[in-house]
Structure formats: structure tokens, C-alpha cells
Amino acid sequence: MASPRYSQISLEDTCWYHVVSRCVRRAFLCGIDNNTGQSYEYRRDWVEKRIKYLATIFTVDIAAYAIMNNHYHLVVRVDNERVQDLPTEEVIRRWTCLYKGPVIVQRYMSDLRKEMSAAELRQVDMLADVYRQRLCDLSWFMKNLNQYISCRANAEDQVKGHFWESRYKCQALLDEKAVLAAMAYTDLNPVRAGMAEDIEESAHTSARQRILELKTIEAGISCTRGAKNDELRADPDGTKDPGADVEDNASRSPKALAMDDEAKQAPLLQFDPAGVYRASIPFALSDYLEMLGTVGRVVHPARRGYISDKCPPLLETFNMDLAVFVEHSSHFIERFGNHVGDPALLIELAAKRNVRYLRGIARSRTLFSAEDAAA
């Protein structure tokens, strides 16, 4: 029997989750339909933009994503603490980006707020408390993602009915090792399916976005250094007017300065191995990309079977064997249940839930337990 949703998503146990949603129809969500030859590649952009847009509204940070032909993967961090600090006005503003809201909310967000009574303002505060809980609710996030995509695709195809085969599947990630395995499984999906040769060619994945961002930063630094050298050569005495190149934003039109809500894109969750930031991925980006490159050369269907003798530093840090990591992380959904993590954490959670065991605990001993792996 399937587990109830509240037992799968519990922010008391963990704020990290691996989410999968799959298309129900024969026609692809994205990619090319082999029967009709129709290409739906452009829909990947729908999903990617919608994910990042919703991340600007909900306190759900995106650590990894991969958009495949008929399904997509997300690794998210749900920030229950950040949403509690949001004032009433900000909560209402975020919620009304998605929903119109009752009349009293519409009045609150208009010039009529100054005419509202104290009782009406208290009612708005009560509604804000409800919305505040929804803004850190993964189910509401997924509802606004899947419903938007399904309505848009159905309208384009001129059909009715279900677009997704079921509610999204969810795995709670109980520790850093589980987060690492889920992120690697997500980012390497196109490589594992033979759709890309490596992570740099894996379109619509978080790994490729991070690589492109790194290249942009490096190119920007190089250009900045070159520009400074040019300035020194052109103006060796430093007599150039420092305000000559400053753009006058006041002369630009409001439309040029304004950004449409649908165009807003939240950045991906940052890597922070030092643990300076509370909301971050607890390992280094360079180590993660190096590990993806090593594992990607193994899981690609044309190169399966060869495993390097050199273990990536990130796996060594977590005391995980490369061959075992490749074997089990490549079948992350099939081999693990609704909860993934160290065996001790699974045993503790099973006792807390008053159940005899949790699915995947034997696999967890092999993948996450250094003692069992060494044996």
C-alpha cells in the first residue's frame, strides 16, 4: 500500500527531497514523438522556466533538475525557516502572483488599504498565515508546476484529460550522502539515457547550467581585466572622467527597467562546503562537477563497464566506493523507497513511524555505510 503524503514529506525529518513527475500520454512531454514525428523540444523550456519562476515565489530552492522526454527530476530544499520571516505584505504579494485571492486581499494590495478597518487587517493577517504555510509546501509547489504545464500542453494539443500519470513521486533525502546521490542521479539522466555524451552537452539540466555560469564568470573576469588594461593604455595619467561611462537609468523607459514576473528566474541553490550559509549544498561545486565527469564516463551506454581506479575526492570525503556508487545511484528510484539515507537514520525513522522497516535499507547499508562497503 502506498504511503500517505504526509509521511513522505515531513520537514521535521529533512528539508531535502528528490521529486519525479512522469507524463501519462503516449505523446511526449518533450522530445520527438516517434509515431508522428512531431517535435516537442521547446516544451523543455516551459518546464525549466516555470520551475525557476516558482522558486522566486515559494521558499523552495532548486539544487538539481533534469528535464527528459516524458518526465523530469528535481532535487529541492524546502526552507521552512525563511518563510516565517516574511512580512504579511510580502507573503500576500507572492501569493497573488499565482492566485487572484479574495476581495479583501485585492483591497489590501491596492490603494484602498488605508481605508481598511482593523478587523479587516486582522483577517488579512489570518489569510497570510495560511498562505505562508503554503509557500513552504512542496505539494503546492508541484501543483503550480504540473497544473501549468498540463493546461498549456492540453491547450496546444487541443485535447482534454490527464497529462501526468499520477501525483509526483517523492523521496526524502535524510543526509548529505543521500543528497549527493540524488543530485548525481538527476544530473546524469541524459548521459545515462544516451541523449548526451557528457554533462556539458546535457541540455536543460542543472549541471550544464552551472558549467555555463562558471564559463560566463571566467569570461567576464577575463574581459574585465582586458578592459582595465585598455583603459590604462588609453589613459595612463588617469585623467579620464570617472562618470563618463555611467549609464543614466533615469533616461531609460520604465518598460526597459521593469521585469515581467514570468521572466523572473531564481538562481540555483549555491554550493557551500564551509557551511557559511544555512541554505546551501554542503560540498564544493568543483568536486561535484569532477565526480559527475567521472561517473558520467561510466554510466553512458556506449562506455559502460569501465570504472576508473581513481576515486573522486568527493566520494572519498563521504567514504563511498566509486563502483558501488555507480551501481546504486544509477538505479536510485528502483532500489530505494520513500526515504534515502544512512542505515542508522532509516532505522531511527522506522522506529519513529512505528513500522518494522523502511524500503531500501539493505541498499543503504551497501551504498552509505563505509563499514559494510569495505566488508
Salt bridges, closest charged atoms under 4 A:
ASP13 OD1 - LYS352 NZ 2.78
ASP13 OD2 - ARG353 NH2 2.61
ASP33 OD2 - ARG26 NH1 3.25
GLU41 OE1 - ARG44 NE 2.69
ASP45 OD2 - LYS49 NZ 3.35
GLU48 OE2 - LYS52 NZ 3.13
GLU48 OE1 - HIS204 ND1 2.46
ASP61 OD2 - ARG82 NH1 3.29
ASP79 OD2 - ARG77 NH1 3.48
ASP79 OD2 - ARG82 NH1 2.98
ASP79 OD1 - ARG278 NH1 3.07
GLU81 OE1 - ARG278 NE 3.68
GLU89 OE2 - ARG113 NH2 3.51
GLU90 OE2 - ARG93 NH2 2.83
GLU90 OE2 - ARG94 NE 2.85
GLU120 OE2 - ARG107 NH1 2.80
ASP129 OD1 - ARG132 NH1 2.78
GLU156 OE1 - ARG43 NH2 2.55
ASP157 OD2 - ARG25 NH2 2.87
ASP157 OD1 - ARG43 NH2 2.84
GLU165 OE2 - LYS169 NZ 3.24
GLU197 OE2 - HIS300 NE2 3.49
GLU197 OE1 - ARG303 NH1 3.27
GLU200 OE1 - LYS215 NZ 3.10
ASP230 OD1 - ARG233 NH2 2.04
ASP245 OD2 - LYS240 NZ 3.18
GLU247 OE2 - ARG252 NE 3.52
ASP261 OD1 - LYS264 NZ 3.27
GLU262 OE2 - ARG50 NH1 3.58
GLU327 OE2 - ARG335 NH2 2.62
